[in-house]
Amino acid sequence: MHRKMAVWPGNPYPLGATWDGEGVNFAIFSEHADRVELCLFDRRGRTEVERINLAWQTDQVWHCYLPEARPGLLYGYRVHGIYAPKRGLRFNPAKLLLDPYAKAIAGKLRWHDALFGYRIGSPLADLSCDRRSSASFMPKCQVIDPAFTWGDDRPPHTSWHNTIIYELHLKGFTCLHPRIPKELRGTYAGLSSAPAIDHLKRLGITAVELMPVHAFVDERHLVEKGLGNYWGYNSIGFFVPDSRYSAYGQISEFKTMVKTLHSAGIEVILDVVYNHTAEGNQLGPTLCFRGIDNLAYYRLEPENQRHYMDFTGCGNTLNMLHPRVLQLIMDSLRYWVLEMHVDGFRFDLASALARELYEVDRLGAFFDIIHQDPVLSQVKLIAEPWDLGEGGYQVGNFPPGWTEWNAKYRDTVRAYWKGEGGKIGELAYRLTGSSDLYEHGGRRPYASINFVTCHDGFTLHDLVSYNQKHNEANFEENRDGETNNHSWNCGAEGPSADPQIKALRARQKRNFLASLFLSQGVPMLLAGDEMGRSQQGNNNTYCQDNPLSWLDWTLAAEQDEQMNFVRFLIALRKKHPVFHRRHFFQSRLITGGGVRDIIWLTPAGTEMTDEEWQHAFARCLGLFLAGDRLEEEDDKGNPIMDNRFLLLVNAHHETIPFTIPDLAPVTRWRVRLDTGSSDGSPGEKRLWTAKDRYPLLGRSLALLMESGGRETDRHDQTP
């Protein structure tokens, strides 16, 4: 028989369940509740053994202290108040609720009609009230002991201009890896295993960007189809590392992963979803925020507070206008930095976080708070700069201190290599850091997170293998996913045995990869693109937790070649600061001979004129990069010196003889890479001089470096 615990008043801060070494303090915010009950459960989470009325309330925070409680205790809340959906009030004490500040969640959600605050099937829909208890179907919050030995863990603090990002799914990256023990595959421990880290280090990755690991929910309609939310953009616990990725313990295992990656010099960036929650619209379940204080936590339609404002496409939008919601997000971010030692965040649909009333405000409260925060202002901040609301596309408009996923880079580079005309002008901006988007706001080239592919859309292999999406496996009649992909199948839809098509596809992949790593800005590589991973034309695998989404580590010879090419590109980029400048090109004179830091060239070897930029037929372009005087200094104040390069690109289908320009004092050039060769290697080993005509193969890219004179290349390997 359970003996009732002693209950003391406790404190309103910190929010959540906090173990202090002697007992546990519980605190939860609700502005409009009439009463709050803390519900305690047995060790298996099946039986509710005690309810404690939180009789103490301070500044809208309900609290108590249990001197006998210990880490491992399972709990939840029941919140009493008015159920009046048209007024935005959805209190229902029959529904067990998760703590918004929970640090761990035990058990899994089991879908049942009792999880909904209203009677499903009622003619009044959500205006009715379902009084069945949901406790049997809910996971439970768990009190944790945060103790962990971090030792001498030090964040790598890789500067933005030296950063190479690798976007990965924590399970999909390791769950098929043959050298990782089976029990660790697909887990935090799997990512920190020696084989996983060895792969990242051999590539040259400096930061992993993890797709959502906050505790999330598989939507009911997916579960009923035998699917699940593989990507995880359906958060319910903003402080909780999801237990499905845990081999032996959510908190300590996650911390060990971060510590191990740091030891390897790799930063950890979390993809976070603060724009909406897993509770959906007015017909969604009552799991946490809706039942605690619907009016405070969500943006509601002013004319009918029964309905939610939806800027996310997911049914609801968190209410960033409420100070307690802002506090929740900031507390969550600080927790992941201070307690879990992560190095930065990528904010999903970040425009939704900036909305003040209806419009996106680039200097909204969310940004103001982060900028003045001594912790958060010092970590890497990446915005996905759009949402689904009006005016939500904000690429280039985020404030200083932020970087952005640059979708214009993706679309321009895809369209150019597809062979579309009229793209060379915009391509020039994208290759040089998108100054048209970022320079006016005082930002640097590294504000642009450059990517050709990401989790959302085609993989690199599928980008050159499919004209159309093939999402039938999602059971949505191929209606889901983006239709306009700027993809080209190179002559056949899907797998092909035609050697010419296969060769063209391999060359196109090399073109995309070389463009990515030779562009100014921060390159982001999608996990598996280095080895030619395919999703069989599915460009929306959000619900495919199966081999369609997982990385297959069994590689054919051409996949090994591609991986070696990626390693070479990253090493080349790292060795030569001219490819990752900290300032935009200014076309300034940098030598007594009148050579500028960048010169744009026609295939005739002459400088581009204003008129030539407008030629719709032009698909071939060259640029001279002068690295001998970058007007930049290293951390010790010494001038940074580099070689001079010619980058030649040809998206036309025919070979174009590109005349080597006369750029004295440079007299001789040698080829560093040519995507027209079968493996991207330089081809014939000869020197090229002014007026020579370099045979730039159709749909190919070549990089030439000056030979002799000052300093030989510091990376003298071929792919």
Buried (B, 14 or more C-beta within 10 A) or exposed (E): EEEEBEBBEBBBEEBBBBBEEEBBBBBBBBBBBEBBBBBBBEEEBEEBBBEBEBEBBEEBBBBBBBBEBEBEBBBBBBBBBEBBBEBBBBBBBBBBBBBBBBBBBBBEBEBBBBBBBBBBEEEEBBBBBBEBBBBBBBBBBBBBEBEBEEEEBEBBEBEBBBBBBBBBBBBBBBBBBEEBEEEBBBBBBBBBBEBBBEBBEEBBBBBBBBBBBBBBBBBBEBBEEEBBBBBBBBBBBBBBBBBBBBBEBBBBBBBBBBBBBBBBBBBBBBBBBBBBBBBBBBEBBBBBBBBBBBBBBBBBEEEEBBBBBBBBEBBBBBBBBBEBBBEBBBBBBBBBBEBBBBBBBBBBBBBBBBBEEEEBBBEBBBBEBBBEBEEBEBBBBBBBBBBBBEEBBBBBBBBEBBBBBBBBBBBBBBBBBBBBBBBBBBBBBBBBBBBBBBBEBEBBBBBBBBBBBBBBBBBBBBBBBBEBBBBEBBBEEBEBBEEEBBBBBBEBEBEBEEEEBBEBBBBBBBBBBBBBBBBBBBBBBBBBBBBBBBBBBBBBBBBBBBEBBBBBBEEEEBBEBBBBBBBBBBBBBBBBBBBBBBBBBEEEEBEEEEBBBBBBBBBEBBBBEEEBEEBEEBBBBBBBBBBBBBEBEEEEEEEBBBBBBBBBBBBBEEBBEBBBBEBEEBBBBBBBBBBBBEBBBBBEEEEBEBEBBBEBBBBBBBBBBBBEEEEEBEBEEBB
